[in-house]
Amino acid sequence: MGTALYTAVTGLLAHQTRLDVVANNIANVNTVGFRGSTITFQDLLSQTIAGGSPAVGNFGGTDPTQVGLGVAVGSISMNQTEGSFLTTGVSSDLAIDGNGFFILTNGTTAYYTRDGSFGRNANGVIIDPATGLRVQGYQANANGVIDTNSQISDITIPIGTSSIVKATENAEMTGNLNAEAAEGATVERTIRVYDSLGTARDIQVTFTKIAQVTDGGTAYNAWTWKAEYNGTDVTNVNSGESGAVLFDSSGLFHAEGSLDTTTNTFAARASLSSQNEISLPASVFTSSTLPVTPFEFSVDLSSVTDLSAMSDVSLNTQDGYELGTLEDFSVGTNGVITGSFSNGLTRVLGQIALANFSDVGGLSRSGSNMFVETASSGSALVGLPSTGGLGSISGGTLEGSNVDLSTEFSNLIITQRGFQANARTITAADTLLQETVNLVR
């Protein structure tokens, strides 16, 4: 009877542990990035009453006679299935679609998590607000270049402090130059561009109608043009030449280039990038702080026409930008963090790193949705999202718990019945012991 009592007690203890596991799963049904656990049982040692015997001659042999001594917890393993995704719209909220963990550190210990509810501290460093741990990855340099061969480190997103400018390299003019204009007629336009300091520079462009120019044996309607900055000619052509644009008999653009004003010889540009047509030397700037000089950019006139209509040529586009400050950021599927500036420019700020393990189940929970590596899990295998079997990053999204409530409630019922059954075993053994004691009455 005593054996039955002790055996039933092991059943109670095992089912009590199972209830603890189920309760923890249910408690964390809404915990971000939570991985539920499953528990398995195994039998304890068995008492051998009689050993088995082999078959000899006409004797068929016997099986061993054993009585089990109870049950024990075999393992409590982590469920690695992915949870559902929840869209938050917060730039710093991240989820991993696939394998891998975010890497966080306090400076001495590395922690790993699927919970991507991150934020920024006062210094712009990406952190886990609940613990203060710093998210690890690769910081881009001032030019937006990431060295993924370097060691992972903190990632800083300096919103409101980082700035960016872009000097104009290409400009395009569109519109019409009046084909009926008399020879010598001029059209003046002001185009605004930006130097390497982000300073706006207004360039005066003057078109002048001239007599037809021959190119390849064919005569074309022609206009010359020059650019001036504060009264200084900054057209980047040789001495004695002018910028020129030719049009065919339909008034459509034919070519642009330079015109030797003494010989009336036209030389077409080989390509839009073959030369910088406007060049501002250091001498034209009055400020003590100079931009990169000479400040040069190219003008594309291929969209200009020469039709019998009023002249309305104007600047269509230019690729320079004034000073802008970092306003927001987004994270791509490859973990690259791209900053958006107030002037419309974007620049790479860094890249999130992920880690995986040879045995993910060997990780040890350390609270706050964190895991630490163990001898069982092996060392962290650090890499970039969407490479080497690691998952991709989903920005503005969080991964929910992978706990399935219907499964957990079913396990709750099964665990309760198992506990009740073992309790009944104890009651039955106690009744039999009582009957045995009553035999002496």
N, C-alpha and C positions, 0 to 999 in steps of 0.2 A: 504493500500500500504506500509505503514511504517513497518508493521510486516513482509511482504515479503522481504523488504530490509534487515532488521536485521537477518532474517532467512538465507538469502543467504550469509550474511557476516559470520555467524557461519560455513557455508559450506566451504567458502574460507579459513577460519582459520584452520579448521580441515584438509582440503586437503593440506594446506601449511605444517602443521606438518607432515602429511603422506609423503609428498615430502622430508622433512628433514630426516625422518627415512630411506627412500629408498636411498637417496643420501649418507647417512652415511654407509649403507650396501655396496653400490657399491664402495665407497671410500676405504673400508677395505676388498675388495675382495681378496687381497694378504697379509693381515695381519695375522701373525702366531697365531694360536689358537683363532682367533676372532669368537665370537658368534653373528650372525645376530639377528635383532629384527623384530618383526611383530607388526603392529598397528591395533587396532579394534576401531570402532566408536559406539556411542550409542546416541539415541535421547534425546533431552532436554525435559523440562516440556511442557506439552500440555495445551492450553487454552480450557477450557470447555465452549462451547456455550450453550449446553443443556444437562442436565443429563439424564441418562436412567431411564426407568420406568418399574416396574414389570408387569407381566401378571395378569390381574384381570378379572374374568368372561370370556366374549367373546373377551375381549381386549387382544391382543397378546403381548403387551409391546413394548418398544422402546429401541434402543441402544443409548448410550451417543454420543453427537456430539462434537468432539474435533478437534482443529487445532494445529498441532505441531509447536513448536517455534524454531526448528533448531537441530543442531547436535553438539556433543562434542566428544573429544577423550576419549574412554573408558579405554583402556590400551595399554601400549607398553611393550610387553613381549619378553624375550630372547629365541631364538631358540636353543634348547639343542641338536640337532642332531650333530653327530661327523663329523669333517672335514676329508678330505683325508690326507694320510700320505706321506711325502716327505723324501726320504733317503738322508742324508747329509754325513754320514761317520765320523762325528765329535763325539768323545766319549762323550762329555758333552751335546750334543743335545738330549733331551728326549721328548717322546710323551706318552700320556696316552691313552691306548686302552680300553675304557669303562668309567665308572663314576669316578669322583674325580678331585681334583685340587692340584697342587703343592703348598706348603706352603712357603712363604717368609716373612722376617721380617727386620725391621730397628732397632730392639732392643726394640721398644715400641709398635708398631702396626703390626698385622699380615695381610698379603695380600695373595690373592689366585689367581692363574692363570693357564691357559691351555698352555701358551707359555713356552715351555721348552728349549728355546735357551739360555742355561746357559754357563758359563765359569768359570775360576779360577782367583782369584786376586793374588797379589804378595806373599801372605801368604799361598796360596794353598786352600783357602776357596772357595767353590762353590757359585757363585753369579749370579745374573741377570746383565749382563754388562750394560744394558741400564739404570738401576736405582740404581745399587749398592746394592740392597736388597739381603740378604743372604738366600740361600736355606736351608730348615730345614729337619732334619732326625735324624738318630742315628749314632754316631761315634763308630767304633769298637775299642777295646783295643789293646794293643801291640801283643796279641796272636790271633787277628782276631775274637774275640768274641763280639757279639752285645747284649746289654741289652735293649730289646724293652720295658721293664717296666719303664725305665728311661724317663725323660723329653726330648722332641725333642730339638735339638740344631744345631748349625752350623756344617757342614761337611767339614773336611779338607783332601785334597789329596796331600800329600807332595812329589810330583814328583821331583826326583833328590836328595832328602835329606833322605828319609826313606830307611832303609837298612834291609836285612834279610839274615840269614844263616840257614843251617840245618846240624846237625851232622849226620854222617853215622850211620845207625842202621842195615842195611842189605846190604850184598854184595853177588854177584853170580859169580862163575867161571865156564867157559865152556871150551871145547876142549878135548884133548886126552892125556893120559899118556901111553907111549910106553909099551905094554905088554911084549915085547921081551927084555926089559931092564934087565940087570943083577941085582941080589940082591945087595943092597947097592948103586945102581945108584941113582943120585939125579937130580931133576929138580927145578930150581930156577926161581921165578917170583916176580916182584914188583907190588904191587897194591897201587893205590893212593886213599885215603879216606880223609874225612874232619871232624875236631873236632867241638865242640860247638862254637868256635870263627871263624869258616870258614877257619881255617888254614889247608893247605894240608899236610897230613902225609903219607909218603911212607913206606909201610910195606913190608918186605922181607919174602915171603912164600917159604919154601923149602919142596918139596915132596921127600920121600925116599922109594925106592922099598924094600919090605921085603918079607919074606917067607909067605906062605898061612896062613890065620887065620881062625879058626873055629868059626862059629856062628850058634847056634841051631843045632849042629851036622853036619853041612855042611862046607866044606872047601872053602874059597874064596880067590882069588887073592887080595893082599892088598898093600896099600901104606900108610905110615905115613906122617904127615906133621907138621911143626911148623912155627910160625910167629915170626919175630924179628923186633924190631924198634931200630935203632942206635946200633945194636949189642946186645940188651937185648931181651931175650925170653919173648914174651907177649902172648903166647898161653895159654888160660884160661882153663887149665886142672889140675887135682890133681898132686901132686909130684909123680914122678915115672911113669907118664902116658904121652902118646903122642896123638895128634889128629890122627885119622885114617879114611880111606875110603876103603870100600870093593867092589869088582866087581865079578859078576858071570862068568860062563864059556863062556858066549857070549860077555864078555867084557862090560856089562852094569852095571850101578850103582846098588848096593844092599843096602848099608847102610853107614852112617857115624856116628862117635862117638869118643870114646876114647879107647886107648889100654894100658893095664897095661903091661909095657915092661918086668917086672920080671916074671909074670905068663902067659904072652901072652893071657890075658883075654880081650875080646872085649865087650864094653858096648855101644849099639846104642843110638843115641839121640832120645828122645821121639818125638820131633818135631823141626822144624827149629827155633822156638821161645823159646825152652825149656832152652836154655842157650846162653850166649854171649861167643863165642868161642875165641875171641881176646879181651884182656883187657890191656889198657895202664895205669899204675898207675902214680901218680903225679911225682914219682921219675925219670921217663924217660924223662921229659920235662926240657929243660935247660932255657927256657924263664922265666922272672920274672912274666909274665902274663900267668896264667895257664887256660886251658879250664876246663870244668866240668870234674872232675876225679873221679873214673877211666873212661877213654874214652873206651867204650865197643861197639862192634858190632858183628853180626853173619855172618858167611860165609856159603853159600849154595853150596855144591859140587855135587848135584844130577844130574847135566847136564854133568858131566865129564865122559868120557869113558876110557876103558883100552883095546885098540885094538893094533894090530900089525902095528903100523904106528908111525911116528915121534911124539914126545911130543910137543904139541902146546897149552897146557892149558894156559888160560889167564883170566883176569877180564872181565866179560861181562857187568855187571851193578853194581852200588852202589847208594844208595838213599841220599847221602849227597851232599851239595852244598857249594861252596865258597861264600864269601860276594857278595851280589847283591844289586843294588839300584833300586828304583821304577822308571819305564820308562813310563808306560801307565796304563790305567784303562778301564774297561768296566762296563756297568750296565745291570743286568739281568732283566727278566720280573717281578721278585719279588722285584725289586728295590735295590738289593744287589750290592754294588760297589766292584769289585774285581780288585786288583792291580796286574800288571805284572812286575816282577823284571828282571834285566839284567842277572841273573843266571838261569832263567827258572822257578823260583818258583812263585807261586801266593798266595795272601793272601787277606782275606776280609778286606776292609777299612771302610765300613759303609753301611747304607741303607737309601734310600729315603723314606720319609713319605708322605702320601696323606691325603686329607681332603674331606669330603662330607657334605652336608647340608640337613636338612629335607625338605626345600623349596629352591631349587637352584635358582628359579626365583626371590626369594626375595633378592638376592645379589645386591649390589650397585656397579656400575662401578666407578673406581677411576682414569682411565687413565692408559696409559702404559701397556695395556692388563691386568690390575689388577682389582680384585674385593675385596670388604670388606664386612664383615658380617653385617647384620642389625637385628632388632627385628623380621622382617618378615622371614628372612632366618633361624633364630635360630643359636645356637652356632655350631662351627665346630666340626665334628665327625672325629677325627684323627685316622688313622690306617695304616696298611701295604698294599702295592700293592697286588692285587690278593686275598685279604681277605675281608670279611665283605661287599661284594657288590662293593668294589673298583676295578678299572680297573688295568690292567697290564702295565708295563713300556716297552717301545720299545726304546732301546738305538741307538744312531746314526741316529735318526729320529725326524722330527718335524711334528706337526699337522697343516694343512693348515686351512684357513677360511672355515666356512660352508655356506658361501653366495653362492646362486645359481644365476648366472647372468641372465639366461633365465627367472627365476621367477621375479627377480628385474626389468628387462626391461618391463615385462608384467605389473607389479605393477606401473611402471613409466607411461605407457600409460594410464592405468585406472585412476591414480591420475590426470594426465593432463586433461583427459576428464571430470572428476568430477569437477575440478577447473573451466574449461571452462563453464560447464553447470551452475554452481552457479554464475559465472560472467554474463552469459546470463540472469539469473533470475533478477539480479540487473538491467541490461539494460532494460529488459521488464518492471519491476516495475517503473523505471525512465520514460520510455515512457508513461506509463499509468498515472503517476503523472503529466507529462507535458500536456497530453490530458485533464486532470481534470482542470489544471490551465487555459487552453485555453477556457474552457467553458464560462468564463466570458467575452470574447471578443465579 
